[in-house]
Amino acid sequence: MAFWITVEDREPVLDQQNAGEISLGDGSREANNRLNRGDFVIVYSPMEGDPDDDEPVENFVAIGRVADDVSHGAPGGNDDRFCRKLAYLACVETPAEPLMGELTFIRDPDDWRGTFANQLRRIDNNDFLVIAEAMLPPPIFQKVQKMAGSGF
């Protein structure tokens, strides 16, 4: 089991949640096939993604678990984008900035935005749990915490 953060604007993530899918990183087959069934994914959204009103978001907006074995073509016939099935968990969008000082993959908490230029990043279970605890209701977090602890 591994833990990942992917970067995607908020609006496309909401569409992907409705479909139970996610296109990871740059959408390539290679990026999407880096993950395995059972891996956890947190989605960070820097922007809203609406072409008419692209406001900053800077929230962790979704969390879920990979529910398939290989990537498949994204809906809509776009041959350049691939996606994975994701079992999304009930969560609340969580501002990223207050957590930056607690995350070990953030080298400089005062200049953290550049860290998310990498569209798909593996993180350790402690960083995953810091973010998950902020996003998930306590009963769901407790179950996820047990699963995350069993992967190491």
C-alpha positions as CSV (number, residue, x, y, z in Angstrom):
1,M,0.0,0.0,0.0
2,A,1.2,3.4,-0.9
3,F,0.0,7.0,-0.4
4,W,-0.1,9.6,-3.1
5,I,-1.0,13.3,-3.7
6,T,-2.2,14.3,-7.1
7,V,-2.8,17.9,-8.3
8,E,-6.0,18.7,-10.2
9,D,-8.2,21.8,-10.4
10,R,-11.3,21.5,-8.2
11,E,-14.0,21.5,-10.9
12,P,-12.7,18.5,-12.8
13,V,-12.3,16.6,-9.6
14,L,-16.0,17.0,-8.8
15,D,-16.8,15.6,-12.2
16,Q,-14.4,12.7,-11.7
17,Q,-15.9,11.9,-8.2
18,N,-19.4,11.5,-9.8
19,A,-17.9,9.0,-12.2
20,G,-15.9,7.2,-9.5
21,E,-12.7,7.8,-11.4
22,I,-9.6,10.0,-11.3
23,S,-7.0,11.0,-13.9
24,L,-3.7,11.2,-12.0
25,G,-0.8,13.4,-12.6
26,D,-0.4,14.4,-16.2
27,G,-3.1,11.9,-17.3
28,S,-0.6,9.6,-19.0
29,R,-0.9,5.8,-18.9
30,E,2.5,5.7,-17.2
31,A,1.5,8.1,-14.3
32,N,-1.8,6.3,-13.8
33,N,-0.1,2.9,-13.7
34,R,2.3,3.9,-10.9
35,L,-0.5,3.2,-8.5
36,N,-1.8,-0.2,-7.3
37,R,-5.2,-1.4,-6.1
38,G,-5.6,-0.3,-2.5
39,D,-3.3,2.7,-2.7
40,F,-4.7,5.9,-1.1
41,V,-4.9,9.1,-3.1
42,I,-5.4,12.7,-1.8
43,V,-6.3,15.4,-4.3
44,Y,-4.9,18.9,-3.9
45,S,-6.6,21.6,-5.9
46,P,-4.7,24.9,-6.4
47,M,-7.4,26.5,-8.6
48,E,-11.1,26.2,-9.2
49,G,-10.7,25.3,-12.9
50,D,-13.6,27.3,-14.3
51,P,-12.4,29.1,-17.4
52,D,-14.7,32.0,-16.6
53,D,-13.7,32.4,-13.0
54,D,-10.4,30.6,-12.1
55,E,-10.1,31.5,-8.4
56,P,-7.4,30.1,-6.2
57,V,-8.6,27.2,-4.0
58,E,-5.5,25.7,-2.4
59,N,-7.4,23.0,-0.6
60,F,-7.2,19.2,-0.3
61,V,-10.5,18.4,-1.9
62,A,-10.9,14.6,-2.1
63,I,-9.5,11.4,-0.8
64,G,-10.0,7.9,-1.9
65,R,-8.6,4.4,-2.6
66,V,-7.6,2.9,-5.9
67,A,-10.2,0.3,-6.8
68,D,-8.9,-1.2,-10.0
69,D,-5.7,-2.9,-11.3
70,V,-4.8,-1.0,-14.4
71,S,-5.5,2.4,-16.0
72,H,-8.1,2.8,-18.8
73,G,-9.0,5.5,-21.3
74,A,-10.6,8.5,-19.8
75,P,-14.3,9.1,-20.7
76,G,-15.0,11.2,-23.7
77,G,-12.7,9.5,-26.1
78,N,-9.6,11.5,-25.2
79,D,-6.9,9.0,-26.3
80,D,-4.2,11.0,-24.4
81,R,-5.7,10.8,-20.9
82,F,-6.0,7.7,-18.8
83,C,-7.7,7.3,-15.4
84,R,-8.2,4.9,-12.5
85,K,-11.3,3.8,-10.6
86,L,-11.3,5.5,-7.2
87,A,-13.5,4.7,-4.2
88,Y,-13.9,8.2,-2.8
89,L,-14.4,8.7,1.0
90,A,-16.8,11.1,2.5
91,C,-14.6,14.1,3.5
92,V,-14.5,17.9,3.9
93,E,-12.4,20.1,1.8
94,T,-9.5,21.2,3.9
95,P,-7.3,24.3,3.4
96,A,-3.7,23.2,2.7
97,E,-1.8,26.1,4.2
98,P,-2.4,25.4,7.9
99,L,-1.0,21.8,7.5
100,M,2.2,22.8,5.7
101,G,4.3,23.0,8.9
102,E,3.3,19.4,9.8
103,L,4.2,17.7,6.5
104,T,7.7,16.3,6.0
105,F,7.6,16.4,2.2
106,I,7.2,20.2,2.4
107,R,10.8,21.5,2.5
108,D,9.9,25.2,3.1
109,P,6.5,25.9,4.8
110,D,6.8,29.5,3.8
111,D,7.2,28.6,0.1
112,W,5.1,25.4,-0.1
113,R,3.1,26.1,-3.3
114,G,6.0,25.0,-5.5
115,T,6.0,21.6,-4.0
116,F,2.8,20.9,-5.8
117,A,4.2,21.6,-9.2
118,N,4.9,17.8,-9.3
119,Q,1.5,16.6,-10.3
120,L,1.8,13.2,-8.7
121,R,3.8,12.6,-5.6
122,R,4.2,9.6,-3.3
123,I,4.1,10.6,0.4
124,D,4.8,8.6,3.6
125,N,2.1,7.3,5.8
126,N,2.6,9.9,8.5
127,D,2.1,12.8,6.0
128,F,-0.9,11.0,4.6
129,L,-2.5,10.6,8.1
130,V,-2.0,14.3,8.9
131,I,-4.0,15.3,5.9
132,A,-6.5,12.5,6.2
133,E,-7.2,13.4,9.8
134,A,-8.0,17.0,8.8
135,M,-10.3,15.8,6.0
136,L,-12.2,12.8,7.3
137,P,-14.9,12.4,10.0
138,P,-13.5,10.6,13.1
139,P,-15.1,7.2,12.5
140,I,-13.8,7.1,8.9
141,F,-10.4,8.4,9.9
142,Q,-10.0,5.7,12.5
143,K,-10.7,3.0,9.9
144,V,-8.3,4.6,7.4
145,Q,-5.6,5.0,10.2
146,K,-5.8,1.3,10.9
147,M,-5.4,0.4,7.2
148,A,-2.6,2.9,6.7
149,G,-0.7,1.5,9.7
150,S,-1.0,-2.0,8.5
151,G,0.8,-1.2,5.2
152,F,4.2,-0.8,6.9
